[in-house]
């Protein structure tokens, strides 16, 4: 999403990286804001949901470590560690 000059300046002043803004936009809760705008934020629930999702992803990656999948013509032939 494109940032206005104002948002660009404020994000730099407040330490909001592009990555943080992307997380808020993708995982945040939406509410209506004045002037027909939309407010998106990470509250306690949204934070915990993202942390849980990341923990699951780490567990999956731990199981996938040193694993191999052999494919041919869009078919999985075998898997092994």
C-alpha positions as MATLAB code, in Angstrom:
seq = 'XXXXXXXXXXXXXXXXXXXXXXXXXXXXXXXXXXXXXXXXXXXXXXXXXXXXXXXXXXXXXXXXXXXXXXXXXXXXXXXXX';
ca = [
       0.000    0.000    0.000;
       1.263    3.456   -0.855;
       2.011    5.826    2.020;
       1.243    9.533    1.887;
       4.084   11.945    2.587;
       2.572   12.517    6.034;
       2.421    8.778    6.785;
       5.963    8.312    5.478;
       7.269   11.034    7.793;
       5.321    9.794   10.831;
       6.341    6.167   10.273;
       9.994    7.224   10.265;
       9.565    9.389   13.377;
       7.722    6.624   15.244;
       9.876    3.685   14.161;
       7.255    1.932   12.014;
       9.044   -0.152    9.395;
       7.348   -1.296    6.184;
       7.232   -4.777    7.721;
       5.338   -3.533   10.796;
       2.839   -1.658    8.630;
       2.317   -4.780    6.477;
       1.665   -6.926    9.571;
      -0.877   -4.434   10.886;
      -2.616   -4.228    7.496;
      -2.720   -8.024    7.064;
      -3.402   -9.199   10.620;
      -5.048   -6.236   12.311;
      -8.648   -5.638   13.306;
     -10.642   -3.152   11.246;
     -12.928   -0.481   12.636;
     -14.620    2.533   11.092;
     -12.846    5.869   11.547;
     -14.094    9.434   11.005;
     -14.508   10.634    7.443;
     -15.242    7.187    6.032;
     -11.706    5.933    6.705;
     -10.821    2.558    8.192;
      -8.741    2.143   11.355;
      -6.655   -1.052   11.512;
      -4.883   -1.987   14.716;
      -3.193   -4.838   16.549;
      -4.826   -5.296   19.937;
      -4.178   -8.036   22.490;
      -6.274  -10.608   20.613;
      -4.701   -9.872   17.252;
      -1.229   -9.925   18.793;
      -1.862  -13.296   20.455;
      -3.315  -14.767   17.241;
      -0.213  -13.764   15.262;
       2.141  -15.077   17.968;
       0.262  -18.410   18.030;
       0.418  -18.628   14.230;
       4.158  -17.940   14.241;
       4.786  -20.525   16.987;
       2.938  -23.127   14.890;
       5.004  -22.157   11.852;
       8.212  -22.598   13.875;
       7.053  -26.054   15.027;
       6.340  -27.050   11.430;
       9.729  -25.742   10.314;
      11.436  -27.736   13.076;
       9.803  -30.893   11.690;
      10.683  -29.931    8.107;
      14.359  -29.342    8.948;
      16.614  -31.717    6.965;
      13.586  -33.182    5.188;
      13.468  -33.953    1.455;
      10.600  -34.380   -0.996;
      11.179  -36.084   -4.364;
       8.755  -35.068   -7.128;
       8.161  -35.900  -10.769;
       5.452  -34.470  -13.037;
       3.683  -32.627  -10.195;
       3.482  -35.792   -8.087;
       5.261  -36.511   -4.833;
       7.149  -39.778   -5.217;
       8.622  -40.035   -1.725;
       9.663  -38.113    1.343;
      12.513  -38.710    3.791;
      14.931  -37.205    6.289;
];
